[in-house]
Amino acid sequence: MHRTHTCGELTLADLGKTVTLSGWVQKSRDLGGMTFIDVRDRYGITQLTFNADDDATLRASARELGREYVIKVTGEVIERSNKNAKLSTGDIEIKVSNLEILNAAKLPPFTIEDETDGGDDIRMKFRYLDLRRNPVRENLILRHRTSQEIRRYLDTQNFLEVETPYLIKSTPEGARDFVVPSRMNPGEFYALPQSPQTFKQLLMVSGFDRYFQIVKCFRDEDLRADRQPEFTQIDCEMSFVEQEDVLNIFEGLAKHIFKTIKGIDLGSVPRMTYADAMRLYGSDKPDIRFGMQFVELNDVAKEKGFPVFDAAELVVGINAENCALYTRKQLDALTDFIKRPQIGATGLVYARVNEDGSVKSSVDKFFSPEQLTTIANKFHAKPGDLLLIMAGGKDKVRKQLNELRLEVASQLGLRDKDTFAPLWVIDFPLLEWDEDSARYHAMHHPFTSPKPEDISLLDTNPGEVRANAYDFVLNGVEVGGGSIRIHDRELQSLMFKHLGFSPEEAQKQFGFLMEAFTYGAPPHGGLAFGFDRLVSLLAGLDTIRDVIAFPKNNSGRDIMIDAPSTIHQEQLDELSLNINIKE
């Protein structure tokens, strides 16, 4: 056999045993007439010793070993004289009697260490080497453990794991589809699923009652740190439920994961309406690990002769507590931050609350001391606080202030990755207006049910219709979302109408689902958690790439295997395709 033990399990209890280990050479050290080799596998590191006095030839062979050589050794477990408390095997070493090189290795392009000298591009090109590093491997072990706990919990709740197709029908709503040409049906295409949405609804029509799947999804969209063209969802659906039932089940799932994986009790998850989230935080995924809720100032700041405030639809600010000592340089940096094109603000007003309770602001000439004190009182400000105020169009300025709030919190160390603050955001708008297409689009998807009491508004004021939709937010990240679905054919037809579908278009795209609804569809709803995002939060990472074994870069490329790539003309001919790249 190639090994009797792994490189992470031998202890003082194994003293005197003759063992065989196999693994990769981590590093080697020469000290006098001895050579020490660290051999590594997935489970840990064990130190090997080669003594010239015992076997000069064997020691000479050990000195020729390079980093990442794959070796097999046999020897006796002995006690280390210089123990290493950082290793599980740090009390012992192997006195080697036989060495076999299973495979030599080129010098790797970066060091295979916890702290590597390799940049992102080189590590992605040699991802199979990067995966040997402890932090990356531990992320994937965490991913595995999390998936096991998800399955365990959902099984106790009577969910069935059912696989749905990867080759499906393209739909025009949502993100851009990845499409797959069909050789057997020239000129026709499959799409890769953005989610198994229609199939899980059909499973409810089929009477499966509770479905789940840890499933790959695909979206052809611009990428960033928390996006990949292919990603994984924890996809779930339930029959005969209302919103409260779904929230309770998946709040339970979140609690189970954090308790079993992190040893953390999440406690009760608070709920906040979409309207309140936007009013208080300027975001539908607010980070509630810290305060700094928005304070609206129209009643005390407008019509005082300051043109910026007087012309604004909304004057709003935050209180950065105990930050009155921010320097002018720091304040200018904050102003520059919000003026970046990605945020697009035009300026920032600040006010310091002095130790004597007086208020000093950047717009003193427009406001009396009494008026500034009134503004400070709206914030419940105390001496030493710093007030940061912005003005503009209501929706725009809220989003801008949200970015400022997060930046200030980051500077103050309030976004601790080891603190977890979950939140349900509920009562989303059903529809949102798109200026480019001059029509309403579904904020979530076309199958989301409106709140029954708002259905009458679809014909008169569609922008005010609330959805039976909900998002699970963790530390300012949307981890998952879902809704109660439409299960009535007539209401689904009305929804398609308000989304701009003609009856013919709706039938062509979703006729199969509409037909299914005529055969007795139960009330149903569900939710999908972003599995990659969830694991990255558990691991304390800013990007989902390091919890995916073989991720794509920001251009959607796998630079390790060089994909996407061109294909042979013969394949194009078989698919009845011509390539015409527009300049």
C-alpha positions in Angstrom: 0.0 0.0 0.0 1.1 3.6 -0.5 0.3 4.6 3.1 -0.6 3.2 6.4 -1.5 6.6 7.9 -2.1 10.1 6.7 0.3 13.0 7.3 -2.0 14.5 9.9 -2.8 11.7 12.4 0.3 10.3 14.1 0.9 11.2 17.7 2.9 10.1 20.7 0.5 7.1 21.0 2.1 5.8 17.8 5.7 5.8 19.1 7.7 2.8 17.9 5.4 1.9 15.0 6.7 1.3 11.6 4.6 3.4 9.2 4.3 4.3 5.6 3.4 7.8 4.5 2.9 9.4 1.1 2.5 13.0 0.1 4.1 16.1 -1.3 7.4 17.7 -0.1 6.5 20.9 1.7 10.0 22.0 2.5 13.4 20.6 3.5 16.1 21.8 6.0 19.7 20.6 6.4 21.2 20.8 9.9 24.7 19.3 10.3 24.6 15.7 9.3 20.8 15.6 9.2 18.1 16.5 6.8 14.5 17.2 7.8 11.7 17.0 5.3 8.1 18.1 5.9 5.7 15.9 3.9 2.2 17.1 3.3 -1.1 15.7 2.3 -4.7 16.9 2.7 -4.8 15.9 6.3 -1.6 17.7 7.6 2.2 17.7 7.8 4.6 15.2 9.3 8.3 15.8 9.8 10.7 13.2 8.3 14.3 12.8 9.5 17.3 11.5 7.5 20.6 11.0 9.5 23.9 10.6 7.6 25.3 8.5 10.4 22.5 5.9 10.0 22.4 5.9 6.2 24.5 8.4 4.2 23.1 7.2 0.9 19.5 7.7 2.0 20.2 11.1 3.4 21.9 12.1 0.1 18.8 11.1 -1.7 16.6 13.2 0.6 18.8 16.2 -0.1 17.9 15.9 -3.8 14.2 16.2 -3.2 12.6 19.4 -4.5 9.4 21.2 -3.4 6.2 19.4 -4.4 7.9 16.1 -5.2 5.5 13.2 -4.5 7.2 10.7 -2.2 6.6 7.6 -0.3 8.5 6.9 2.9 8.6 4.1 5.4 10.1 4.5 8.9 9.7 4.4 12.7 7.7 6.9 14.7 10.0 8.6 17.2 9.5 11.5 19.6 10.7 14.9 18.5 13.2 16.7 20.6 12.1 20.1 19.3 8.3 19.9 19.3 6.0 22.0 17.2 2.7 23.0 19.0 1.3 24.4 15.7 1.1 20.9 14.1 -1.2 18.1 15.2 1.8 15.8 14.5 4.2 18.2 16.2 5.2 15.8 19.0 6.6 13.1 16.7 8.7 12.6 13.5 9.5 9.7 11.3 13.0 8.2 11.2 13.0 7.2 7.6 14.4 3.8 6.5 13.1 3.8 2.9 12.4 6.6 0.4 10.7 6.3 -2.9 10.1 9.1 -5.4 6.6 8.6 -6.8 6.8 11.6 -9.1 9.3 14.5 -9.5 7.9 18.0 -9.8 8.9 21.2 -11.4 9.5 24.2 -9.2 6.0 25.6 -8.7 5.4 29.2 -10.0 4.4 30.4 -6.5 5.0 29.1 -3.0 2.5 26.5 -1.7 2.1 28.2 1.7 -0.7 29.7 3.7 0.7 33.1 2.8 1.7 32.8 -0.8 3.7 35.1 -3.1 1.3 34.3 -6.1 -1.1 36.9 -7.4 -4.7 36.1 -8.4 -3.9 35.5 -12.1 -1.1 33.1 -11.6 -2.9 31.2 -8.9 -6.0 30.9 -11.1 -3.9 29.7 -14.0 -2.4 27.0 -11.8 -5.5 26.5 -9.7 -4.6 22.8 -9.1 -1.6 24.0 -7.2 -3.5 26.8 -5.4 -5.9 24.1 -4.1 -3.0 22.5 -2.3 -2.8 25.5 0.0 -4.4 25.1 3.4 -6.7 28.2 3.3 -8.2 27.2 -0.1 -8.6 23.6 0.9 -10.2 24.5 4.2 -12.7 26.7 2.3 -13.7 23.7 0.2 -13.9 21.5 3.3 -16.2 24.1 4.9 -18.3 24.1 1.7 -18.6 20.3 1.9 -19.5 20.3 5.6 -22.1 23.0 5.0 -23.7 21.1 2.1 -24.0 18.0 4.4 -25.7 20.0 7.1 -28.1 21.5 4.6 -29.1 18.1 3.4 -29.4 16.8 7.0 -31.7 19.6 8.1 -33.9 19.6 5.0 -34.3 15.8 5.2 -35.6 16.2 8.8 -38.2 18.7 7.4 -39.5 16.1 4.8 -37.8 17.7 1.8 -37.0 15.5 -1.2 -33.9 16.2 -3.3 -34.9 16.1 -7.0 -32.7 16.9 -9.9 -34.0 19.2 -12.7 -32.8 19.6 -16.3 -29.8 21.7 -17.3 -30.9 22.0 -21.0 -34.1 24.0 -20.9 -36.1 26.7 -22.7 -34.7 30.3 -23.0 -36.9 33.0 -21.4 -36.6 36.8 -21.9 -37.0 37.8 -18.3 -34.1 38.3 -15.8 -30.5 38.1 -16.7 -29.1 37.0 -20.0 -29.2 33.3 -20.8 -26.3 31.1 -21.8 -27.6 29.2 -24.9 -26.7 25.8 -26.3 -27.3 25.0 -30.0 -29.1 21.7 -30.7 -27.5 19.6 -33.4 -30.6 17.5 -33.8 -32.9 20.5 -34.1 -31.0 22.9 -36.5 -31.6 26.6 -35.7 -33.0 25.9 -32.3 -31.3 26.4 -28.9 -31.5 25.2 -25.3 -30.7 27.6 -22.5 -28.8 26.8 -19.3 -31.1 27.5 -16.3 -30.8 30.8 -14.4 -32.7 28.9 -11.7 -35.0 25.8 -11.7 -37.9 28.1 -11.1 -40.5 26.7 -13.5 -39.5 23.1 -12.8 -39.8 23.4 -9.0 -43.3 24.9 -9.5 -44.2 22.0 -11.7 -43.0 19.6 -9.0 -45.5 21.3 -6.7 -48.2 20.7 -9.2 -47.0 17.1 -9.3 -47.7 16.8 -5.6 -44.1 16.5 -4.4 -44.9 18.9 -1.6 -41.4 19.8 -0.4 -38.5 19.9 -2.9 -34.9 21.0 -2.6 -31.7 20.8 -4.7 -28.2 22.1 -4.3 -28.0 23.1 -8.0 -25.8 24.8 -10.5 -27.3 27.9 -12.1 -26.0 30.0 -15.0 -26.3 33.7 -15.9 -24.5 35.6 -18.6 -24.0 38.8 -16.8 -21.2 41.2 -15.9 -19.1 39.8 -13.0 -17.9 41.2 -9.7 -16.6 39.8 -6.4 -19.8 38.0 -5.5 -20.8 36.8 -9.0 -19.7 34.0 -11.3 -21.2 32.9 -14.6 -22.0 29.6 -13.0 -22.9 29.5 -9.3 -24.7 27.2 -6.8 -28.1 27.7 -5.2 -29.8 25.9 -2.3 -33.2 25.8 -4.2 -36.3 24.9 -2.3 -40.1 24.9 -2.8 -43.0 24.0 -0.6 -46.8 23.4 -1.1 -49.7 24.5 1.0 -47.7 27.3 2.7 -47.9 31.0 3.3 -45.0 33.4 3.7 -44.7 32.8 7.4 -44.2 29.1 6.9 -41.4 29.6 4.4 -39.6 32.1 6.6 -39.8 29.9 9.6 -38.4 26.8 7.8 -35.4 28.7 6.3 -34.7 30.7 9.4 -34.4 27.3 11.0 -32.0 26.2 8.2 -29.8 29.3 8.8 -29.8 28.7 12.5 -28.9 25.1 12.0 -26.0 25.9 9.7 -24.5 28.5 12.0 -24.9 26.4 15.1 -23.3 23.2 13.6 -20.7 24.9 11.4 -19.7 27.9 13.5 -21.0 27.2 17.0 -23.0 30.4 16.8 -26.6 30.9 17.9 -28.2 33.4 15.5 -31.2 34.0 17.7 -34.4 35.3 16.4 -34.0 36.9 12.9 -35.6 40.4 12.8 -37.9 41.5 9.9 -38.0 44.7 8.1 -40.2 45.9 5.2 -38.5 47.0 2.0 -39.9 50.5 2.5 -38.3 50.8 5.9 -35.0 49.3 4.6 -34.8 51.9 1.9 -35.9 54.8 4.3 -33.5 53.9 7.1 -30.5 52.4 5.2 -30.9 53.3 1.5 -30.5 49.6 0.6 -32.7 46.5 0.3 -29.9 44.5 1.9 -28.9 46.7 4.9 -26.0 45.8 7.1 -27.4 45.9 10.6 -24.2 45.0 12.5 -24.1 48.7 13.4 -26.4 51.7 13.7 -26.1 54.9 11.7 -29.7 54.8 10.6 -30.7 57.5 8.2 -32.3 60.7 9.7 -34.5 62.7 7.3 -34.0 66.5 7.7 -36.5 68.2 5.3 -38.5 69.7 8.1 -35.5 71.4 9.8 -33.0 71.9 6.9 -35.0 73.1 3.9 -36.1 76.7 3.3 -33.2 78.2 5.3 -31.5 79.8 2.4 -29.0 77.0 1.5 -29.7 76.4 -2.2 -28.5 72.7 -2.2 -30.9 71.8 0.5 -33.8 73.9 -0.7 -33.7 72.4 -4.2 -33.4 68.8 -3.0 -36.2 66.3 -2.8 -34.6 64.8 0.3 -32.1 66.0 2.8 -30.8 63.1 4.8 -27.8 62.2 7.0 -26.1 59.8 9.4 -24.5 60.2 12.8 -21.0 58.9 13.0 -20.8 58.7 16.8 -17.6 59.9 18.5 -16.0 61.0 15.1 -16.0 64.7 15.7 -12.2 64.6 15.7 -12.1 63.6 12.0 -9.6 65.9 10.3 -10.3 68.0 7.3 -8.2 65.6 5.3 -10.4 62.7 6.4 -13.5 64.6 5.6 -12.2 65.6 2.2 -11.4 61.9 1.5 -15.1 61.0 2.3 -16.2 63.7 0.0 -14.0 62.4 -2.8 -15.3 58.9 -2.1 -18.9 59.8 -2.7 -18.0 61.8 -5.8 -16.6 58.8 -7.5 -18.5 57.9 -10.7 -19.7 54.7 -9.2 -21.6 56.7 -6.6 -22.1 60.0 -8.3 -22.8 62.4 -5.5 -22.0 66.1 -5.8 -21.0 67.0 -2.3 -21.1 66.3 1.4 -22.1 68.6 4.3 -20.7 67.8 7.8 -21.3 69.1 11.3 -19.4 68.5 14.5 -21.0 68.5 17.9 -18.5 70.2 20.2 -17.8 69.3 23.9 -19.9 72.2 25.0 -22.8 71.1 22.9 -22.4 73.7 20.2 -22.5 72.7 16.5 -19.8 73.6 14.0 -20.7 72.8 10.3 -19.4 73.3 6.8 -22.5 75.5 6.0 -22.4 77.8 9.1 -23.1 80.9 7.0 -26.6 79.5 6.0 -27.7 78.3 9.4 -27.9 80.0 12.8 -26.5 78.2 15.9 -30.0 77.4 17.0 -30.9 75.9 13.6 -27.8 73.7 13.7 -28.6 72.6 17.2 -32.1 71.7 16.0 -30.6 69.6 13.2 -28.2 67.9 15.7 -31.2 67.1 18.0 -32.9 65.2 15.1 -29.9 62.8 15.2 -30.0 62.6 19.0 -26.3 63.7 18.7 -24.1 64.1 21.7 -20.8 65.9 22.1 -18.1 64.3 20.0 -20.4 63.1 17.3 -20.0 63.9 13.6 -23.0 64.4 11.3 -22.7 63.6 7.6 -25.5 65.1 5.5 -26.4 64.7 1.8 -29.2 66.1 -0.4 -30.7 65.2 -3.8 -33.3 63.1 -5.4 -34.9 60.8 -2.9 -34.0 57.4 -4.4 -30.6 58.5 -5.6 -29.4 60.2 -2.4 -30.5 57.3 -0.3 -28.3 54.9 -2.3 -25.4 57.4 -2.2 -25.7 57.8 1.6 -25.8 54.0 1.9 -22.4 53.8 0.3 -21.0 56.5 2.6 -22.5 54.7 5.7 -20.7 51.5 4.7 -17.4 53.3 4.1 -17.5 55.1 7.4 -18.4 51.8 9.2 -15.5 50.1 7.5 -13.1 52.8 8.6 -14.4 52.5 12.2 -14.0 48.7 12.3 -17.8 48.1 12.7 -18.1 45.5 9.9 -16.5 42.6 11.9 -16.5 39.4 9.8 -16.9 37.4 13.0 -20.2 39.1 13.9 -23.3 37.9 12.1 -26.5 40.0 11.9 -29.2 38.3 9.8 -32.4 40.0 8.6 -35.5 39.2 6.7 -36.5 42.0 4.2 -40.2 41.6 3.3 -42.9 43.3 1.3 -40.9 44.1 -1.8 -42.6 46.0 -4.7 -44.0 43.5 -7.2 -42.9 45.6 -10.2 -40.2 48.1 -11.0 -40.3 50.6 -13.9 -37.5 50.4 -16.5 -36.8 53.7 -18.3 -35.1 52.0 -21.3 -37.9 49.7 -22.3 -40.6 52.1 -20.9 -42.5 49.3 -19.1 -42.7 47.5 -15.8 -40.5 44.5 -15.1 -40.9 41.9 -12.3 -38.6 42.9 -9.4 -38.1 39.2 -8.7 -39.6 37.1 -11.5 -43.0 36.8 -13.3 -44.3 34.1 -11.0 -44.2 36.1 -7.8 -47.6 36.5 -6.2 -48.9 40.0 -5.3 -50.3 40.5 -1.9 -54.0 39.8 -2.2 -55.0 43.1 -0.8 -53.0 44.9 -3.5 -54.2 43.0 -6.6 -56.8 45.7 -7.4 -53.9 48.2 -7.8 -52.5 46.3 -10.7 -54.8 48.2 -13.1 -54.7 51.5 -11.4 -51.3 52.0 -9.7 -49.0 49.0 -10.5 -45.9 50.6 -9.0 -47.6 50.5 -5.5 -48.4 46.7 -5.6 -46.4 44.8 -3.0 -45.2 41.3 -3.5 -45.3 38.2 -1.3 -41.5 38.3 -1.6 -38.7 38.1 0.9 -34.9 38.2 1.1 -32.6 36.8 3.7 -29.8 39.3 4.3 -26.7 38.7 6.3 -24.1 41.4 7.0 -25.4 43.5 4.1 -25.3 40.6 1.7 -28.4 39.2 0.0 -27.8 35.5 0.8 -31.2 34.3 -0.5 -34.6 35.3 -1.7 -38.0 33.9 -2.6 -41.7 34.4 -2.8 -45.1 32.9 -2.6 -45.9 32.0 -6.2 -48.9 32.6 -8.4 -50.8 29.3 -8.7 -53.9 30.6 -10.4 -53.9 30.7 -14.2 -56.0 33.8 -14.4 -53.8 35.8 -12.1 -50.7 34.6 -13.9 -52.2 35.8 -17.2 -52.9 39.2 -15.6 -49.3 39.3 -14.4 -48.0 38.6 -17.9 -50.2 41.3 -19.3 -48.8 43.9 -16.9 -45.2 42.8 -17.8 -45.9 43.6 -21.4 -46.4 40.0 -22.7 -49.0 39.6 -25.4 -51.2 36.5 -24.9 -49.3 34.8 -27.8 -45.9 35.6 -26.2 -47.0 34.4 -22.8 -48.3 31.1 -24.4 -45.1 30.6 -26.4 -42.8 31.2 -23.4 -44.8 29.8 -20.5 -47.7 27.8 -22.0 -46.5 24.6 -20.4 -46.7 26.2 -16.9 -50.1 27.8 -17.6 -51.4 24.5 -18.8 -50.2 22.8 -15.7 -52.0 25.3 -13.5 -55.3 24.1 -15.0 -54.8 20.6 -13.5 -54.9 21.6 -9.9 -52.0 23.6 -8.7 -51.6 23.9 -4.9 -50.7 27.2 -3.2 -46.9 27.1 -3.0 -43.8 29.2 -2.4 -40.1 28.8 -1.9 -36.7 30.3 -1.5 -33.2 30.0 -2.9 -30.1 30.7 -0.9 -26.9 31.6 -2.7 -24.7 28.7 -1.6 -21.4 30.2 -2.6 -22.2 33.5 -0.9 -23.3 31.7 2.3 -20.1 29.7 2.5 -17.9 32.8 1.7 -19.6 34.6 4.7 -19.0 31.6 6.9 -15.3 31.6 5.8 -15.0 35.4 6.3 -14.2 36.1 2.7 -15.0 39.1 0.5 -15.2 37.0 -2.7 -17.0 33.8 -3.6 -14.1 32.7 -5.9 -12.2 31.1 -3.1 -15.0 28.8 -2.1 -15.4 27.5 -5.7 -12.9 24.8 -6.7 -12.4 26.0 -10.3 -13.8 29.6 -10.6 -13.7 32.0 -13.6 -12.0 35.3 -13.6 -13.7 38.7 -13.9 -13.9 38.3 -17.6 -15.7 35.0 -17.3 -12.7 33.0 -18.4 -11.2 29.9 -17.0 -7.5 30.8 -17.6 -6.4 27.4 -16.4 -8.1 25.4 -19.2 -8.4 28.4 -21.6 -12.2 28.6 -21.8 -14.2 29.8 -23.6 -12.4 28.9 -26.8 -13.1 28.6 -30.5 -14.4 25.3 -31.9 -13.6 23.5 -35.1 -15.4 24.3 -38.3 -16.7 20.8 -38.5 -18.5 21.2 -35.2 -20.0 24.5 -36.4 -21.2 22.8 -39.6 -22.8 20.0 -37.5 -24.7 22.6 -35.6 -25.7 24.6 -38.7 -23.9 27.7 -37.3 -22.0 30.5 -38.9 -19.8 32.8 -36.9 -20.1 36.5 -37.7 -18.4 38.7 -35.1 -19.5 42.3 -35.2 -16.7 44.9 -35.0 
